[in-house]
Amino acid sequence: MSETEELTSFFETFDDAWARMFALNLGTKQPHPKVRDSFLDFITPMCSHMKQAEEQDFIDLFPDFLYFLLKEGEVR
């Protein structure tokens, strides 16, 4: 798989995980797009080494992202 195909797969898997996390797992609408972008920025360094990231890999990192937001004072 080429680097371009790997990146495309990464972002497609991320989008699927994001939708699944809110629609199926939490049963709620998706938050503001800025939250999605911030989560993507948060997980990219951790997941970029993965050749084939799974949806569950991203979902499992969401609680860490929430903790990060609280720690950084982004959420009050």
N, CA, C and O atoms as CSV, one atom per row, in Angstrom:
chain,resi,resn,atom,element,x,y,z
A,1,MET,N,N,0.854,-1.166,0.000
A,1,MET,CA,C,0.000,0.000,0.000
A,1,MET,C,C,0.908,1.240,0.000
A,1,MET,O,O,1.867,1.311,0.769
A,2,SER,N,N,0.604,2.198,-0.853
A,2,SER,CA,C,1.414,3.412,-0.936
A,2,SER,C,C,1.115,4.323,0.260
A,2,SER,O,O,0.126,4.133,0.968
A,3,GLU,N,N,1.967,5.292,0.463
A,3,GLU,CA,C,1.778,6.231,1.570
A,3,GLU,C,C,0.473,7.005,1.416
A,3,GLU,O,O,-0.217,7.263,2.403
A,4,THR,N,N,0.134,7.373,0.193
A,4,THR,CA,C,-1.121,8.083,-0.068
A,4,THR,C,C,-2.318,7.214,0.279
A,4,THR,O,O,-3.286,7.683,0.877
A,5,GLU,N,N,-2.246,5.944,-0.101
A,5,GLU,CA,C,-3.345,5.021,0.216
A,5,GLU,C,C,-3.455,4.806,1.727
A,5,GLU,O,O,-4.558,4.698,2.261
A,6,GLU,N,N,-2.313,4.744,2.414
A,6,GLU,CA,C,-2.332,4.581,3.870
A,6,GLU,C,C,-2.978,5.788,4.538
A,6,GLU,O,O,-3.770,5.637,5.467
A,7,LEU,N,N,-2.638,6.993,4.063
A,7,LEU,CA,C,-3.247,8.202,4.631
A,7,LEU,C,C,-4.741,8.253,4.355
A,7,LEU,O,O,-5.528,8.619,5.228
A,8,THR,N,N,-5.125,7.892,3.159
A,8,THR,CA,C,-6.547,7.870,2.815
A,8,THR,C,C,-7.283,6.886,3.711
A,8,THR,O,O,-8.357,7.197,4.227
A,9,SER,N,N,-6.723,5.722,3.896
A,9,SER,CA,C,-7.325,4.713,4.759
A,9,SER,C,C,-7.413,5.215,6.200
A,9,SER,O,O,-8.427,5.012,6.868
A,10,PHE,N,N,-6.358,5.867,6.674
A,10,PHE,CA,C,-6.332,6.422,8.036
A,10,PHE,C,C,-7.485,7.394,8.233
A,10,PHE,O,O,-8.221,7.290,9.214
A,11,PHE,N,N,-7.651,8.343,7.307
A,11,PHE,CA,C,-8.700,9.351,7.450
A,11,PHE,C,C,-10.093,8.765,7.266
A,11,PHE,O,O,-11.031,9.196,7.936
A,12,GLU,N,N,-10.247,7.803,6.383
A,12,GLU,CA,C,-11.542,7.146,6.208
A,12,GLU,C,C,-11.923,6.379,7.480
A,12,GLU,O,O,-13.069,6.426,7.927
A,13,THR,N,N,-10.957,5.685,8.044
A,13,THR,CA,C,-11.213,4.942,9.280
A,13,THR,C,C,-11.537,5.901,10.415
A,13,THR,O,O,-12.425,5.633,11.224
A,14,PHE,N,N,-10.825,7.008,10.475
A,14,PHE,CA,C,-11.105,8.027,11.497
A,14,PHE,C,C,-12.531,8.553,11.353
A,14,PHE,O,O,-13.266,8.631,12.338
A,15,ASP,N,N,-12.923,8.912,10.137
A,15,ASP,CA,C,-14.277,9.427,9.905
A,15,ASP,C,C,-15.338,8.413,10.305
A,15,ASP,O,O,-16.348,8.772,10.910
A,16,ASP,N,N,-15.114,7.161,9.975
A,16,ASP,CA,C,-16.058,6.108,10.348
A,16,ASP,C,C,-16.133,5.954,11.860
A,16,ASP,O,O,-17.218,5.803,12.422
A,17,ALA,N,N,-14.980,5.993,12.514
A,17,ALA,CA,C,-14.947,5.858,13.974
A,17,ALA,C,C,-15.641,7.034,14.639
A,17,ALA,O,O,-16.382,6.854,15.605
A,18,TRP,N,N,-15.410,8.224,14.133
A,18,TRP,CA,C,-16.022,9.432,14.697
A,18,TRP,C,C,-17.551,9.336,14.614
A,18,TRP,O,O,-18.252,9.599,15.591
A,19,ALA,N,N,-18.047,8.962,13.452
A,19,ALA,CA,C,-19.498,8.825,13.278
A,19,ALA,C,C,-20.050,7.719,14.177
A,19,ALA,O,O,-21.080,7.900,14.827
A,20,ARG,N,N,-19.367,6.579,14.214
A,20,ARG,CA,C,-19.833,5.450,15.034
A,20,ARG,C,C,-19.837,5.803,16.516
A,20,ARG,O,O,-20.760,5.441,17.245
A,21,MET,N,N,-18.812,6.504,16.950
A,21,MET,CA,C,-18.685,6.835,18.362
A,21,MET,C,C,-19.902,7.625,18.848
A,21,MET,O,O,-20.425,7.362,19.931
A,22,PHE,N,N,-20.339,8.570,18.065
A,22,PHE,CA,C,-21.450,9.414,18.511
A,22,PHE,C,C,-22.816,8.833,18.155
A,22,PHE,O,O,-23.715,8.818,18.997
A,23,ALA,N,N,-22.985,8.361,16.938
A,23,ALA,CA,C,-24.291,7.866,16.510
A,23,ALA,C,C,-24.650,6.532,17.154
A,23,ALA,O,O,-25.762,6.361,17.651
A,24,LEU,N,N,-23.724,5.600,17.146
A,24,LEU,CA,C,-24.036,4.257,17.620
A,24,LEU,C,C,-23.688,4.047,19.092
A,24,LEU,O,O,-24.487,3.489,19.845
A,25,ASN,N,N,-22.514,4.484,19.501
A,25,ASN,CA,C,-22.085,4.213,20.873
A,25,ASN,C,C,-22.734,5.152,21.881
A,25,ASN,O,O,-23.194,4.708,22.932
A,26,LEU,N,N,-22.776,6.443,21.572
A,26,LEU,CA,C,-23.333,7.412,22.517
A,26,LEU,C,C,-24.780,7.784,22.212
A,26,LEU,O,O,-25.494,8.280,23.084
A,27,GLY,N,N,-25.208,7.549,20.992
A,27,GLY,CA,C,-26.585,7.854,20.609
A,27,GLY,C,C,-26.886,9.339,20.631
A,27,GLY,O,O,-27.973,9.751,21.037
A,28,THR,N,N,-25.938,10.137,20.200
A,28,THR,CA,C,-26.115,11.581,20.208
A,28,THR,C,C,-25.547,12.186,18.934
A,28,THR,O,O,-24.836,11.518,18.183
A,29,LYS,N,N,-25.864,13.450,18.695
A,29,LYS,CA,C,-25.310,14.108,17.515
A,29,LYS,C,C,-23.830,14.399,17.734
A,29,LYS,O,O,-23.346,14.432,18.865
A,30,GLN,N,N,-23.139,14.604,16.650
A,30,GLN,CA,C,-21.709,14.886,16.715
A,30,GLN,C,C,-21.492,16.304,17.239
A,30,GLN,O,O,-22.287,17.204,16.969
A,31,PRO,N,N,-20.404,16.493,17.994
A,31,PRO,CA,C,-20.110,17.841,18.488
A,31,PRO,C,C,-19.620,18.758,17.365
A,31,PRO,O,O,-19.528,18.351,16.207
A,32,HIS,N,N,-19.315,19.974,17.723
A,32,HIS,CA,C,-18.833,20.982,16.771
A,32,HIS,C,C,-17.632,20.438,15.996
A,32,HIS,O,O,-16.813,19.717,16.567
A,33,PRO,N,N,-17.513,20.764,14.725
A,33,PRO,CA,C,-16.387,20.274,13.924
A,33,PRO,C,C,-15.005,20.600,14.512
A,33,PRO,O,O,-14.043,19.878,14.251
A,34,LYS,N,N,-14.897,21.669,15.296
A,34,LYS,CA,C,-13.611,21.995,15.928
A,34,LYS,C,C,-13.176,20.894,16.894
A,34,LYS,O,O,-11.982,20.643,17.057
A,35,VAL,N,N,-14.146,20.239,17.532
A,35,VAL,CA,C,-13.820,19.143,18.447
A,35,VAL,C,C,-13.253,17.975,17.648
A,35,VAL,O,O,-12.272,17.353,18.056
A,36,ARG,N,N,-13.866,17.684,16.521
A,36,ARG,CA,C,-13.375,16.618,15.640
A,36,ARG,C,C,-11.950,16.915,15.196
A,36,ARG,O,O,-11.082,16.044,15.246
A,37,ASP,N,N,-11.713,18.153,14.760
A,37,ASP,CA,C,-10.378,18.531,14.302
A,37,ASP,C,C,-9.348,18.447,15.426
A,37,ASP,O,O,-8.216,18.014,15.208
A,38,SER,N,N,-9.743,18.861,16.623
A,38,SER,CA,C,-8.839,18.780,17.773
A,38,SER,C,C,-8.532,17.332,18.131
A,38,SER,O,O,-7.398,16.999,18.475
A,39,PHE,N,N,-9.539,16.476,18.050
A,39,PHE,CA,C,-9.320,15.056,18.335
A,39,PHE,C,C,-8.382,14.450,17.298
A,39,PHE,O,O,-7.491,13.671,17.637
A,40,LEU,N,N,-8.587,14.807,16.041
A,40,LEU,CA,C,-7.697,14.305,14.987
A,40,LEU,C,C,-6.263,14.767,15.237
A,40,LEU,O,O,-5.326,13.982,15.090
A,41,ASP,N,N,-6.084,16.030,15.612
A,41,ASP,CA,C,-4.741,16.532,15.934
A,41,ASP,C,C,-4.143,15.777,17.115
A,41,ASP,O,O,-2.942,15.510,17.147
A,42,PHE,N,N,-4.985,15.435,18.083
A,42,PHE,CA,C,-4.530,14.730,19.279
A,42,PHE,C,C,-4.062,13.310,18.961
A,42,PHE,O,O,-3.030,12.866,19.463
A,43,ILE,N,N,-4.817,12.607,18.132
A,43,ILE,CA,C,-4.501,11.191,17.900
A,43,ILE,C,C,-3.492,10.944,16.790
A,43,ILE,O,O,-2.848,9.895,16.770
A,44,THR,N,N,-3.340,11.885,15.868
A,44,THR,CA,C,-2.466,11.653,14.721
A,44,THR,C,C,-1.048,11.262,15.128
A,44,THR,O,O,-0.522,10.292,14.582
A,45,PRO,N,N,-0.396,11.971,16.067
A,45,PRO,CA,C,0.957,11.541,16.439
A,45,PRO,C,C,0.991,10.133,17.049
A,45,PRO,O,O,1.975,9.411,16.890
A,46,MET,N,N,-0.069,9.751,17.734
A,46,MET,CA,C,-0.102,8.435,18.378
A,46,MET,C,C,-0.399,7.319,17.396
A,46,MET,O,O,0.048,6.189,17.589
A,47,CYS,N,N,-1.143,7.619,16.352
A,47,CYS,CA,C,-1.613,6.573,15.438
A,47,CYS,C,C,-0.925,6.580,14.084
A,47,CYS,O,O,-1.117,5.660,13.289
A,48,SER,N,N,-0.137,7.590,13.813
A,48,SER,CA,C,0.446,7.696,12.472
A,48,SER,C,C,1.400,6.551,12.146
A,48,SER,O,O,1.634,6.258,10.974
A,49,HIS,N,N,1.949,5.906,13.165
A,49,HIS,CA,C,2.867,4.783,12.931
A,49,HIS,C,C,2.135,3.493,12.577
A,49,HIS,O,O,2.745,2.539,12.094
A,50,MET,N,N,0.827,3.466,12.819
A,50,MET,CA,C,0.055,2.259,12.538
A,50,MET,C,C,-0.158,2.117,11.036
A,50,MET,O,O,-0.586,3.058,10.367
A,51,LYS,N,N,0.138,0.954,10.524
A,51,LYS,CA,C,-0.092,0.707,9.092
A,51,LYS,C,C,-1.580,0.590,8.798
A,51,LYS,O,O,-2.049,1.054,7.759
A,52,GLN,N,N,-2.321,-0.027,9.709
A,52,GLN,CA,C,-3.738,-0.273,9.494
A,52,GLN,C,C,-4.485,-0.002,10.798
A,52,GLN,O,O,-4.762,-0.933,11.554
A,53,ALA,N,N,-4.809,1.245,11.066
A,53,ALA,CA,C,-5.555,1.586,12.266
A,53,ALA,C,C,-6.999,1.107,12.128
A,53,ALA,O,O,-7.594,1.168,11.052
A,54,GLU,N,N,-7.535,0.640,13.225
A,54,GLU,CA,C,-8.926,0.184,13.267
A,54,GLU,C,C,-9.788,1.261,13.921
A,54,GLU,O,O,-9.282,2.088,14.679
A,55,GLU,N,N,-11.079,1.251,13.631
A,55,GLU,CA,C,-11.989,2.203,14.247
A,55,GLU,C,C,-11.865,2.176,15.767
A,55,GLU,O,O,-11.855,3.224,16.412
A,56,GLN,N,N,-11.771,0.988,16.331
A,56,GLN,CA,C,-11.715,0.859,17.781
A,56,GLN,C,C,-10.468,1.519,18.368
A,56,GLN,O,O,-10.495,1.990,19.505
A,57,ASP,N,N,-9.376,1.557,17.604
A,57,ASP,CA,C,-8.161,2.238,18.069
A,57,ASP,C,C,-8.446,3.709,18.351
A,57,ASP,O,O,-7.991,4.255,19.356
A,58,PHE,N,N,-9.199,4.343,17.461
A,58,PHE,CA,C,-9.539,5.758,17.633
A,58,PHE,C,C,-10.534,5.938,18.779
A,58,PHE,O,O,-10.389,6.844,19.599
A,59,ILE,N,N,-11.522,5.087,18.826
A,59,ILE,CA,C,-12.541,5.185,19.868
A,59,ILE,C,C,-11.922,5.009,21.249
A,59,ILE,O,O,-12.305,5.689,22.201
A,60,ASP,N,N,-10.977,4.105,21.347
A,60,ASP,CA,C,-10.318,3.863,22.640
A,60,ASP,C,C,-9.516,5.070,23.116
A,60,ASP,O,O,-9.267,5.205,24.314
A,61,LEU,N,N,-9.111,5.939,22.211
A,61,LEU,CA,C,-8.332,7.123,22.580
A,61,LEU,C,C,-9.204,8.320,22.965
A,61,LEU,O,O,-8.689,9.316,23.473
A,62,PHE,N,N,-10.497,8.235,22.733
A,62,PHE,CA,C,-11.360,9.387,23.021
A,62,PHE,C,C,-11.373,9.761,24.509
A,62,PHE,O,O,-11.325,10.951,24.817
A,63,PRO,N,N,-11.436,8.813,25.438
A,63,PRO,CA,C,-11.356,9.209,26.856
A,63,PRO,C,C,-10.035,9.916,27.190
A,63,PRO,O,O,-10.022,10.837,28.007
A,64,ASP,N,N,-8.936,9.500,26.575
A,64,ASP,CA,C,-7.657,10.182,26.783
A,64,ASP,C,C,-7.721,11.623,26.272
A,64,ASP,O,O,-7.151,12.532,26.876
A,65,PHE,N,N,-8.411,11.815,25.169
A,65,PHE,CA,C,-8.589,13.157,24.611
A,65,PHE,C,C,-9.395,14.030,25.573
A,65,PHE,O,O,-9.041,15.186,25.809
A,66,LEU,N,N,-10.463,13.488,26.121
A,66,LEU,CA,C,-11.261,14.258,27.081
A,66,LEU,C,C,-10.429,14.639,28.300
A,66,LEU,O,O,-10.516,15.766,28.788
A,67,TYR,N,N,-9.626,13.702,28.791
A,67,TYR,CA,C,-8.748,13.987,29.919
A,67,TYR,C,C,-7.752,15.088,29.546
A,67,TYR,O,O,-7.494,15.989,30.344
A,68,PHE,N,N,-7.201,15.015,28.350
A,68,PHE,CA,C,-6.268,16.033,27.868
A,68,PHE,C,C,-6.932,17.405,27.866
A,68,PHE,O,O,-6.326,18.384,28.302
A,69,LEU,N,N,-8.164,17.488,27.383
A,69,LEU,CA,C,-8.877,18.765,27.358
A,69,LEU,C,C,-9.069,19.317,28.769
A,69,LEU,O,O,-8.882,20.509,29.013
A,70,LEU,N,N,-9.441,18.440,29.685
A,70,LEU,CA,C,-9.617,18.879,31.064
A,70,LEU,C,C,-8.292,19.347,31.673
A,70,LEU,O,O,-8.238,20.374,32.350
A,71,LYS,N,N,-7.252,18.599,31.429
A,71,LYS,CA,C,-5.922,18.912,31.963
A,71,LYS,C,C,-5.410,20.239,31.411
A,71,LYS,O,O,-4.782,21.012,32.134
A,72,GLU,N,N,-5.671,20.501,30.148
A,72,GLU,CA,C,-5.204,21.729,29.505
A,72,GLU,C,C,-6.136,22.917,29.761
A,72,GLU,O,O,-5.869,24.028,29.304
A,73,GLY,N,N,-7.222,22.682,30.487
A,73,GLY,CA,C,-8.141,23.771,30.806
A,73,GLY,C,C,-9.041,24.179,29.655
A,73,GLY,O,O,-9.606,25.272,29.667
A,74,GLU,N,N,-9.180,23.314,28.663
A,74,GLU,CA,C,-10.017,23.613,27.514
A,74,GLU,C,C,-11.505,23.440,27.819
A,74,GLU,O,O,-12.358,23.999,27.130
A,75,VAL,N,N,-11.801,22.672,28.844
A,75,VAL,CA,C,-13.197,22.401,29.198
A,75,VAL,C,C,-13.416,22.910,30.612
A,75,VAL,O,O,-12.606,22.662,31.505
A,76,ARG,N,N,-14.487,23.603,30.801
A,76,ARG,CA,C,-14.822,24.144,32.138
A,76,ARG,C,C,-16.175,23.655,32.570
A,76,ARG,O,O,-16.635,23.996,33.659
